[in-house]
Amino acid sequence: MDRSGERLLRELPAATGQGAGWEELGAEVSRVVASVVPHDGLRMAGVGPAAGAGPASFSFWHGYEAGFGQALLSGCYAGDDPFGWEDSARRPVVVAGEGGRDDVVRRLFAAHGVGGELRVLLRDGRGVWGTLGLIRARGARPFGERDLADAARLAPALAAFLRRHVTAGPPAVAAPSPPPGVLVLGPDHGIRAVTPAALAWRSDLEARLRAPEWTGRTFFAGLSALARTRSEPVLVLGPAASYGRWIACQAERLQDGSGDVAVVIQAATAAQLLPSFCSWYGMTARERQVVEHLHSGAAPKNIARRLDLSVHTVNDHLKSVFRKTGAQGRDHLIAAMNG
C-alpha cells in the first residue's frame, strides 16, 4: 500500500464501519476518496474472496440518484454490465462508450445526466474484497488515465477498509434469531408472495441499514434473475457489522413448473458462514480446520488427535483465532457463528 493509500485509510475512521447507515458510510468514504479522485457519486460493495464473483454482501452509496442506481443494479443482475469481473481484473475501467452492450450503458448514463463511471476491483494479495464505482456528471471532466491510476493505488486501502468494516470489534452475538422468511418472485422478478417472517426481516434490515426502499427490491429481483441462470442455489451472506447479525439470503428456482423463484432469508448457519467468516478474519487453512472441529463440539485434545497435531499446537491456533476475531473464548466464537 503506497502513502496515499495509507493516508486515506487513516482518514476513514473505524467508527464509520460499525452501526453506520448506507448514506452515512457512503458520504464519509466519498469525502475522503474525493481528495484523491474527484467525483460526483460513489458506490462501494463488499464481497470477500470466499464469495467469488457473486452479488455484494453489503454496500454503501453516495450521490447516485435513485432511478439511476436502481437501473444500473438491475442491468448488472440481468447481464447488461459491459465490464464484469474478468474485465475489471485486467484494469480499472470507465463505463461509457459506443457500440455493443456498452451502448446500453451509454444510453442509461445519458438519460440520468451521468458522464461516466470509473470501476475498479478492491483487492490485495489475499483476493478481491469488493468493487468501487465513481461517477461524474455529464459535462464534467471525463475520467482519464491519471484518475484510473490513482484509483488503482487506493484499491488496497479501500479493501482494508472493507475488511475493517466487517471485523472491527468482537464478533456480534445476536439475540435468538427470528424464524426464516420466504419470498416468492415471479418470472418478471416481482414479488408474488411473502411470509410474515420475511416482512419482519425486511423491515428490520431496512431500518438498520437506513437504505432507500428500492435497494431491497432491486436486490431480491437480482437474486431472482441470477437463480434462473444457475443450477445451484444463489447464496449471499451479509455481515453482522451491517445487519446486526450474519444473515443468509438463498435463492432457488421452484420445480413446480411455475417459473417462480423462492428466496429464503434467515440467520446464517455455521455451515453457510464458515468460509466467509474465516476469509474476512484472515484465518489460515489450519485455523479454519480447528474452528470447524471446535464448532462440532470437539475439545482441543480431540481436535489434536483428528488433525494429527499436538494439543499445544491446537491451543496456539485457537489463541490466534481469538486474537484475530476478538472472541473472548470458545463459547463466544461459537455463539457468534450460530446466527
C-alpha positions as CSV (number, residue, x, y, z in Angstrom):
1,M,0.0,0.0,0.0
2,D,1.5,3.4,-1.0
3,R,1.5,6.6,1.1
4,S,-1.7,7.9,-0.5
5,G,-3.5,4.7,0.4
6,E,-2.1,4.7,4.0
7,R,-3.3,8.3,4.4
8,L,-6.7,7.5,3.1
9,L,-7.1,4.5,5.4
10,R,-6.1,6.7,8.4
11,E,-8.8,9.3,7.4
12,L,-11.5,6.7,7.3
13,P,-12.3,6.4,11.0
14,A,-13.1,2.9,12.3
15,A,-16.3,4.3,13.8
16,T,-17.9,4.6,10.4
17,G,-17.5,0.9,9.9
18,Q,-19.9,-0.2,12.7
19,G,-23.6,0.8,13.0
20,A,-23.5,3.5,10.3
21,G,-26.1,3.5,7.6
22,W,-25.9,3.4,3.8
23,E,-25.7,7.1,3.2
24,E,-23.6,7.9,6.3
25,L,-20.9,5.5,5.3
26,G,-21.1,6.4,1.6
27,A,-20.8,10.1,2.3
28,E,-17.8,9.6,4.6
29,V,-15.9,7.3,2.1
30,S,-16.8,9.7,-0.8
31,R,-15.5,12.7,1.1
32,V,-12.1,11.0,1.7
33,V,-11.8,9.4,-1.8
34,A,-12.6,12.7,-3.5
35,S,-9.4,14.2,-2.2
36,V,-7.6,11.8,-4.5
37,V,-10.1,11.1,-7.3
38,P,-12.7,13.9,-7.6
39,H,-16.2,12.6,-8.4
40,D,-19.9,13.3,-8.1
41,G,-21.0,9.9,-6.7
42,L,-19.6,6.8,-5.1
43,R,-20.7,3.2,-4.6
44,M,-18.7,0.6,-2.8
45,A,-19.7,-3.0,-2.4
46,G,-18.1,-5.8,-0.3
47,V,-18.0,-9.4,-1.4
48,G,-14.9,-11.1,0.1
49,P,-12.7,-13.8,-1.6
50,A,-14.9,-16.7,-0.4
51,A,-18.0,-15.3,-2.3
52,G,-16.3,-15.0,-5.7
53,A,-17.9,-13.0,-8.5
54,G,-21.4,-13.0,-6.9
55,P,-23.8,-10.4,-5.6
56,A,-22.5,-8.0,-3.0
57,S,-22.7,-8.9,0.7
58,F,-23.2,-5.2,1.6
59,S,-22.7,-1.8,0.0
60,F,-22.9,1.9,0.6
61,W,-23.6,4.6,-1.9
62,H,-23.5,8.4,-2.1
63,G,-24.5,10.7,-4.9
64,Y,-26.2,8.1,-7.1
65,E,-29.7,9.3,-8.0
66,A,-32.3,6.6,-7.0
67,G,-33.6,5.9,-10.5
68,F,-30.0,5.6,-11.9
69,G,-28.8,3.4,-9.1
70,Q,-31.8,1.1,-9.5
71,A,-31.4,0.8,-13.3
72,L,-27.7,0.3,-13.0
73,L,-28.0,-2.6,-10.5
74,S,-30.9,-4.2,-12.4
75,G,-28.7,-4.1,-15.6
76,C,-25.8,-5.7,-13.7
77,Y,-28.0,-8.5,-12.5
78,A,-29.5,-9.0,-15.9
79,G,-26.1,-9.3,-17.5
80,D,-26.1,-5.9,-19.2
81,D,-23.0,-4.7,-17.3
82,P,-20.3,-4.3,-20.0
83,F,-17.5,-4.6,-17.5
84,G,-17.7,-7.7,-15.4
85,W,-15.2,-9.1,-13.0
86,E,-12.9,-10.6,-15.7
87,D,-12.7,-7.2,-17.4
88,S,-12.2,-5.3,-14.2
89,A,-9.5,-7.7,-13.1
90,R,-7.4,-6.6,-16.0
91,R,-7.5,-2.9,-15.3
92,P,-9.8,-0.2,-13.8
93,V,-12.2,0.9,-16.4
94,V,-14.5,3.8,-17.3
95,V,-18.0,2.5,-18.1
96,A,-19.2,4.5,-21.1
97,G,-18.6,4.4,-24.8
98,E,-20.0,3.3,-28.1
99,G,-21.4,0.1,-29.5
100,G,-22.3,-3.3,-28.2
101,R,-23.5,-3.8,-24.6
102,D,-21.7,-0.6,-23.7
103,D,-24.2,1.3,-25.9
104,V,-27.0,0.3,-23.5
105,V,-25.0,1.7,-20.6
106,R,-24.2,4.9,-22.5
107,R,-27.9,5.5,-23.1
108,L,-28.6,4.8,-19.4
109,F,-26.0,7.3,-18.4
110,A,-27.3,9.9,-20.8
111,A,-30.8,9.5,-19.5
112,H,-29.7,10.3,-16.0
113,G,-27.1,13.0,-16.7
114,V,-24.1,10.8,-15.9
115,G,-21.0,11.2,-18.0
116,G,-19.2,8.1,-17.0
117,E,-18.3,5.7,-14.2
118,L,-14.8,4.6,-13.1
119,R,-14.8,1.0,-11.9
120,V,-12.1,-0.8,-10.0
121,L,-11.7,-4.1,-8.1
122,L,-10.7,-3.7,-4.4
123,R,-8.1,-6.3,-4.0
124,D,-4.9,-7.2,-2.2
125,G,-2.6,-10.2,-2.0
126,R,-5.3,-12.4,-0.5
127,G,-8.0,-11.8,-3.1
128,V,-10.9,-9.5,-4.1
129,W,-12.8,-7.8,-1.3
130,G,-15.2,-5.7,-3.3
131,T,-15.7,-3.1,-6.0
132,L,-15.6,0.7,-6.2
133,G,-17.6,2.8,-8.6
134,L,-17.2,6.6,-9.0
135,I,-19.3,8.7,-11.3
136,R,-19.0,12.2,-12.8
137,A,-21.9,14.2,-14.1
138,R,-22.4,14.7,-17.8
139,G,-20.4,17.8,-18.9
140,A,-17.8,17.3,-16.1
141,R,-14.2,16.4,-17.0
142,P,-14.1,12.7,-18.1
143,F,-12.1,10.2,-16.1
144,G,-8.6,10.0,-17.5
145,E,-5.6,7.7,-17.2
146,R,-4.4,9.6,-14.1
147,D,-7.8,9.0,-12.4
148,L,-7.5,5.3,-13.2
149,A,-4.0,5.1,-11.8
150,D,-4.9,7.0,-8.7
151,A,-8.0,4.8,-8.1
152,A,-5.9,1.6,-8.6
153,R,-3.4,2.8,-6.0
154,L,-6.2,3.4,-3.5
155,A,-7.6,-0.1,-4.0
156,P,-5.6,-1.9,-1.2
157,A,-6.6,0.8,1.3
158,L,-10.2,0.6,0.4
159,A,-10.0,-3.2,0.6
160,A,-8.6,-2.8,4.0
161,F,-11.5,-0.5,5.0
162,L,-14.0,-3.1,3.9
163,R,-12.3,-5.7,6.0
164,R,-12.2,-3.3,8.9
165,H,-15.9,-2.7,8.4
166,V,-16.7,-6.4,8.8
167,T,-14.2,-7.3,11.5
168,A,-14.0,-4.2,13.8
169,G,-14.8,-5.1,17.3
170,P,-15.6,-8.5,18.7
171,P,-17.9,-10.8,16.8
172,A,-21.5,-9.9,17.4
173,V,-23.7,-12.3,19.4
174,A,-27.3,-11.5,18.4
175,A,-30.4,-12.3,20.3
176,P,-32.3,-15.5,19.4
177,S,-32.8,-15.4,15.6
178,P,-36.3,-14.9,14.2
179,P,-37.7,-17.7,12.0
180,P,-36.7,-17.9,8.3
181,G,-38.8,-15.8,5.9
182,V,-39.7,-16.7,2.4
183,L,-40.4,-14.5,-0.7
184,V,-41.6,-15.9,-4.0
185,L,-40.7,-13.9,-7.1
186,G,-42.3,-14.4,-10.5
187,P,-40.8,-14.5,-14.0
188,D,-40.9,-10.7,-14.0
189,H,-38.8,-10.7,-10.8
190,G,-41.7,-9.0,-8.9
191,I,-42.7,-10.3,-5.5
192,R,-45.7,-12.7,-5.8
193,A,-45.9,-13.9,-2.2
194,V,-44.2,-13.2,1.1
195,T,-44.5,-14.7,4.5
196,P,-44.9,-12.6,7.6
197,A,-41.5,-13.6,8.8
198,A,-40.0,-12.3,5.6
199,L,-41.8,-9.0,6.0
200,A,-40.3,-8.7,9.5
201,W,-36.8,-9.5,8.2
202,R,-37.1,-6.8,5.5
203,S,-38.4,-4.2,8.0
204,D,-35.6,-4.9,10.4
205,L,-32.9,-4.8,7.8
206,E,-34.2,-1.6,6.1
207,A,-34.4,0.1,9.4
208,R,-30.9,-0.9,10.4
209,L,-29.3,0.0,7.0
210,R,-31.3,3.2,6.6
211,A,-31.1,2.5,2.9
212,P,-33.7,3.5,0.3
213,E,-36.5,1.1,-0.3
214,W,-35.5,0.4,-3.9
215,T,-32.3,-1.2,-2.8
216,G,-34.0,-4.2,-1.2
217,R,-36.5,-4.5,-4.1
218,T,-33.7,-4.5,-6.6
219,F,-31.6,-6.9,-4.6
220,F,-34.4,-9.5,-4.5
221,A,-35.2,-9.0,-8.1
222,G,-31.5,-9.6,-8.8
223,L,-31.4,-12.8,-6.9
224,S,-34.4,-13.9,-8.9
225,A,-32.6,-13.2,-12.1
226,L,-29.4,-14.9,-11.0
227,A,-31.2,-18.0,-9.7
228,R,-32.7,-18.6,-13.2
229,T,-29.2,-18.8,-14.7
230,R,-27.7,-21.2,-12.3
231,S,-28.2,-24.9,-11.5
232,E,-27.2,-24.4,-7.8
233,P,-28.9,-22.1,-5.3
234,V,-27.6,-18.5,-5.1
235,L,-26.3,-17.7,-1.6
236,V,-25.5,-14.2,-0.3
237,L,-24.2,-13.7,3.2
238,G,-24.4,-10.3,4.9
239,P,-22.1,-9.4,7.8
240,A,-23.2,-8.6,11.3
241,A,-21.4,-5.2,11.0
242,S,-24.1,-4.1,8.5
243,Y,-27.1,-6.2,9.6
244,G,-26.7,-6.8,13.3
245,R,-26.2,-10.5,12.8
246,W,-24.8,-12.6,10.0
247,I,-27.7,-13.2,7.6
248,A,-28.1,-15.6,4.6
249,C,-30.3,-15.0,1.6
250,Q,-30.6,-18.1,-0.6
251,A,-32.5,-18.1,-3.9
252,E,-33.5,-21.2,-5.9
253,R,-35.9,-21.9,-8.7
254,L,-39.1,-23.8,-7.8
255,Q,-39.5,-27.1,-9.5
256,D,-43.3,-26.8,-9.9
257,G,-43.3,-25.5,-13.5
258,S,-44.4,-22.0,-12.4
259,G,-41.1,-20.3,-13.3
260,D,-41.0,-18.8,-9.8
261,V,-38.0,-18.3,-7.5
262,A,-38.1,-18.7,-3.8
263,V,-35.8,-16.6,-1.6
264,V,-35.2,-17.6,2.0
265,I,-34.0,-15.0,4.5
266,Q,-32.6,-16.3,7.7
267,A,-29.8,-16.0,10.3
268,A,-26.7,-17.6,8.7
269,T,-26.0,-21.1,9.8
270,A,-22.4,-22.1,10.8
271,A,-22.1,-24.2,7.7
272,Q,-23.1,-21.3,5.5
273,L,-21.0,-18.8,7.3
274,L,-17.7,-20.6,7.9
275,P,-15.9,-19.9,4.6
276,S,-16.8,-16.2,4.6
277,F,-16.2,-15.8,8.3
278,C,-12.7,-17.3,8.0
279,S,-11.9,-15.3,4.9
280,W,-12.9,-11.9,6.4
281,Y,-11.0,-12.6,9.6
282,G,-7.9,-13.7,7.8
283,M,-7.7,-17.2,9.2
284,T,-5.2,-19.7,7.8
285,A,-6.4,-23.1,6.3
286,R,-5.3,-24.9,9.5
287,E,-7.1,-22.3,11.7
288,R,-10.2,-22.9,9.7
289,Q,-9.9,-26.7,10.3
290,V,-9.6,-26.1,14.0
291,V,-12.6,-23.8,14.1
292,E,-14.6,-26.4,12.1
293,H,-13.9,-29.1,14.7
294,L,-14.4,-26.7,17.6
295,H,-17.8,-25.8,16.3
296,S,-18.7,-29.5,16.0
297,G,-18.2,-29.8,19.8
298,A,-14.7,-31.3,19.8
299,A,-12.3,-30.5,22.7
300,P,-8.8,-29.4,21.9
301,K,-7.3,-32.8,22.7
302,N,-9.8,-34.4,20.3
303,I,-9.0,-31.8,17.6
304,A,-5.3,-32.6,18.0
305,R,-6.0,-36.3,17.5
306,R,-8.1,-35.7,14.4
307,L,-5.6,-33.3,12.8
308,D,-2.5,-35.2,14.0
309,L,-1.3,-32.2,15.9
310,S,-0.1,-31.7,19.5
311,V,-2.6,-30.1,21.9
312,H,-0.1,-27.3,22.4
313,T,-0.3,-26.5,18.6
314,V,-4.1,-26.7,18.6
315,N,-4.2,-24.2,21.5
316,D,-1.8,-21.9,19.7
317,H,-4.1,-22.0,16.7
318,L,-7.1,-21.2,19.0
319,K,-5.3,-18.3,20.5
320,S,-4.6,-16.9,17.1
321,V,-8.2,-17.3,16.1
322,F,-9.4,-15.5,19.2
323,R,-6.9,-12.7,18.7
324,K,-7.9,-12.2,15.0
325,T,-11.7,-12.3,15.7
326,G,-11.7,-10.6,19.1
327,A,-13.7,-13.5,20.5
328,Q,-13.4,-13.9,24.3
329,G,-13.2,-17.7,24.1
330,R,-14.7,-20.8,22.6
331,D,-18.3,-20.1,23.7
332,H,-18.2,-16.5,22.4
333,L,-16.9,-17.6,19.0
334,I,-19.4,-20.4,18.5
335,A,-22.3,-18.2,19.6
336,A,-21.2,-15.6,17.0
337,M,-21.2,-18.2,14.3
338,N,-24.6,-19.6,15.2
339,G,-26.7,-16.7,14.0
